[in-house]
């Protein structure tokens, strides 16, 4: 088997291994061969998308409803054109910026999912392709200003069997709550009837999947219980505090085909009468880490400081990559020879300034023994699914046989 290892890895930037809008992800594509390999292209892809699919049975008729939604697609050719890869281990280091646009957080269920991933594709011939991918957890940045406003709801109910009226008012100090945060709400009851009322609450989730003009709805109870232990025939108010489970997935309100919503349902349990109830929307926010926490250096068992790909990203730059490959040592007065390493060759490409493009000097990476370090830093405009295709007029080919051709 010619290809021994082909995989893609990325660096964590926090202890929860999550990414959000505008974060820069760094990582590497690893290719290990047992002999010289001829390839046609090596492509890096960053992608975010959503998909729903379910089946409905109507008698003898069966119908499958499905829909796809693409949020972004970043594609870059690491190697283009026919190339020969020498025997051994090769690492192609990448860095790309996650778009700033409003996108839903990572979500997974049997009916629908929101996926964010990085992928590498190696093309050897028209029919022979090899792929490697790695999913990452994306959490969307919420609008905190809108979620800090208080909310309330009320309902009045005439009780025919009790000859009177019952009113229910519910207040919450805000709408958005972090995972694991305490939720406190106030319940005001005005009981002008002879009935005994028992205030109760329920926190539940509501999942909506939309495809081809149809909707599939699912609801699941998260928390439920009594607000007051004693039955009451009097008016008054009471406060209740519940803890939101830390493992709850964040709300999804910005996806056209998947909605994940939460509701706080407060109702008065009245015997032999319809219960008055108030429902308030609750937005579950992801647990963001405060600024100043250093990023994690360990990625899939590798130390980022030792591999040398924890370099900074220039603002506006969409993609950079670095190649660590093995070249035969060759004398050249223009480059310094490093002890214990092969011949160091560096190629710099200068393009006319473009909006959204930028170059930044990178720190010297740790060179592997008996290998040559070649760096190429490119900046390309991020191509979203709705953006026009961006093309460069200059095609550059990097030959791994230490020959550079334009």
C-alpha positions, 0 to 999 in steps of 0.5 A: 500500500503506497499511502500509509497515513493520510489524515487532517488534524487541528489545534484546540484554542480553549479547554472545551475545544470549541470555535466561534465566529471569526476564530482562526483555526490552525492544523496540519495535513499528514501524508506518509508514503512507502514509496514515491507517489505521483499525485495530481492535486491536494486540496484543503476544504473548510465547510459548514452546512445543515441537513434534515431528512425524515420519512412520513407514512400516509397509509400505503404512501411513503414520502421522504422529506429532506433539505440541505443548507450551506453556510460557507465553503473555503477551498484552497489548492495546496498542490496543483498539477502533477507532483511527485511526493518522495517516500516518507512523512510529509506535513502540510500546515494550514490556517483558515479563518472561520467566517464572521457571518451569522451561523448556527452552532453544531447540532446532531440528532437522528433527523437533522444535523449542523456540521462544521468540518475541515477536510483534505482531498488527495487526487491521484488519478481521475478515479482514485481519490483519498479523503480525510476529514475532522469535525469541530464544534462551532458555537455561534455568538449570540446578541447579548443586548437583546437577550438581557431584556426582562420578559413577562406574560399573564393570563386570566381565567374564569372558573365556572365551577368555582364561581370566580376568576384566577389570574397568573403573571410570570416574570423573568429578569432576562431571556438568555441563560448560559449552560449551567446557569440558574434561572429565577422567575417570579410567579404572581397569583390572584385567586378570586375563586373558591378553587384551590390552585397548585402552581407548577412549571416545566422547562422543555425543548422544541425541535422543528425540522423544515423541508419541502414545505413540511415541518416535523416537530419534536418536544422533550421535557427537561425539568418539571416540578411544583413551585409551591409545596402547599395548595393555596386558595389565597393570592400572593407571589413566589420566586422559583430558581432552577438550574439549567443543565450544563449539557443542554445544546445551545438554542438554534434560531438562525438556521432556515431548516432547523430550529432548536427552541426552549420554553418555560411553561408555568401553569396553575393546576386546578381540579375540574377546570382548564389550567391557565398557563403562561409560556415564555421563550428561553434562549440557551447560550453556550458557555464561552471562556473569558478572555485571557485563557491561554489556548491549549497546545495539545491537539490529538496527542501532538504538541503545537509548540513542538510541531511549529504551526501555532503561528499568528494569522494576519487580519483579513487573511483567509488561508496560509499553509506551510510545507514540511517535506524531505529534500536531498541536501544541496549546497546553495550560498543563498540559504543557511544550512541547519545542523542535523537538517536538510537544505532549507529552501524558501519561496515567497510569492507576492501578489498585488494588494487585494481587499481581504488579503494580507501577508504576515511573517511567520516565526521559524518552525521547528525543523524535523531531522533529515528533512527540508523545511519549505514555507509558502504563505498564501492569502486568499479571499474567503469564498462563501457559498453565495460569494462570486468565485475568486480567481488569481491570474497567476498560477504557481506550481511548487515542485517537491523536487526542489524546482520552482516553476511559475 
